């Protein structure tokens, strides 16, 4: 079988539109066929619709604790973005490789697949697992089914590497996230009779202010971790929609808001604080005029934080492989927290490309980042074979 470079494989992966709202089965089938060509069996864990799948594959002795190479196959949409080239055709321009998912995170998937021929050719003393997931971009939810399968199998790998873009630097932690969709239901009437109605926008605004107050408190008196760029937990409101016309008191308003919380702090307590404020202070005021009024706070996405000890074996190993003793923590979330929580596996985040390029039009990765990841995975192969020194 002709061996492909990571850049060639990346071009193949980019060609699949795996936006989270679409099926990823075309890419998964392609990867399964590729692995089968090297004698590697894959196991698929499907979603409830049968239109999406996680892929799990093991190279080397399955009964020996090894390393998970983890990455998600889904991408964010390109609609509404102004691209200079087709986002689903890997395009080299000015020394960069452009395409949707080039850095987030098909670049890592491509490098992991490019490493397969070397891995299967070796007599591995430790296993190397490939874990390719779906629906990471909508809350790290797709990988949950895969983790349930691994937990049922009592698999306990020695370590996990999540290949999100970190410029191949070692990241040992990230914040937890709670994403909330708030629906405020009031009572409509003509604006000239405003006191007879319940203005849903007004009460939604009070919730936005409460989120601001929480954000201010977290920044002033909350916990600190100086390994993060933003050293404290945060609260943020991203969208708000309500009302139809100026002369109508709005009976409906929705908003999306989030908490990003240091791993050692209680994210659920912040959600409960917002719910308590709505239930004990706002709803009674609303219902004095309109008993049918109310506020619903739907926790529609969440993932745990990641906190790996700086002296964990995977951290020491990865630092040696990337040639740097530094480590950091990041505000953005990954599936790393889920692997660490579900399997008790020491986990790091380390992958090619820059997170600053993720989700943007003309997303790109530098070829030197693919080369650095290729070298990193060659050293992982040495470790798995017991030939590293």
Steps between C-alpha positions, in 0.01 A plus 500: 500500500643838398586699809342846514641806671304684767440783252358260241273342761393844619389584147283188501345581839433865412297382198233358733253761623467386860327807639344395829149527353588239235595133501866410543460147362670576169820594680466216753458242222803645323710473817376147569597391149840667535568319828378169357757540225765467772324213675356717777143427607269781603199504727224755442277641771195653331274780612125446549422603141756270338636800309809566710766280653803493725786282383726297729802309378789332681850435368720275710417282802146588612567358848794732569426855622592744230416843364181640349537742209172689511344737249160614377387471140235775501557863405315828537298635202634717219167671425526877524879494483698656216758247384767578238493136383271197522497407872469131409804493274835516680671795335865598539551874487786714632650202680178414684244223458143633494180305557220452749635290784863538391601587856180413691572219487543290190869587498552280805280224360707503181826471693361214712393313186833570330670334800306175455739328252790556738299377798385177335853426378636504855485238773314716747532432870217745579180567312418813301128576475331732251184667631322711235176660618206707377315805636787644699416846368154490659607419852733198487193276498576244230792341681278408797377184325856392425602555861205294622616216275857524631382515860289188449806325358698603810770644277759700689753662266811648655449846349307708250606771255227725361636659183323836509712784359760618754793572265636167626538634851398296803170604659411333829169666583192678375189650651163331538204644311127529562292629206150623583202599286262721695137545396303781664122487451297807590163642392447711190286812467501836322787715618256774607375249758847380599425453872236240409763284333823332607792610285711194430787713370512697824532184709753348260703819542500445877648155441767649275588746775516215751742319266707819492494518878619139527775571246617801701501298822695214343759744368532681831480227763486163323773240482818557301728282292787690342562225243196637311499812282173594671588397852147483642161349416276703269132565425378621161177570311534439128158556341163652590184501287164647589216721388322559170410870491547810711131533581463141624610387844704185421381174651810300403874553524784249475867531579805275488759529773787299641736444790863397439630383833837400642507122555519529878193726522133394492346577161164351595474729801514800267221356285294442813565857614352632177201264530441603861505867404243436227275289724510699822530859380385539140218249457301620805505855361392379156224276632335773708379638167502185286482164683593325174832687475826326580865437424656177372876446518607207283852368549540387140875429489770438755838340538738452792825681547840336468765511771800272445787499747814670363706198605275239332682258272323625188600859579866413553500281190335760278727779617802295405350424162417861415834621637361740759458488876211747488135420545185711501123491543234630265155655531350310206354157562596160360401137536798461731289568807258225398780242453655589835165494682352187339810280486730651761765538230773765539437726202669787320408717204771528236449542127600689188373842400386808689164528673492862380431363149214275606144575387609793282469547124821395325591266785851372442785295637871548436668193343773528763236423763408177322869411484539569874200280577633225273826507697312497831302192396819326382625540856170366631561196280847464652344515847238240409770274358720547806785643297488856632793618707 
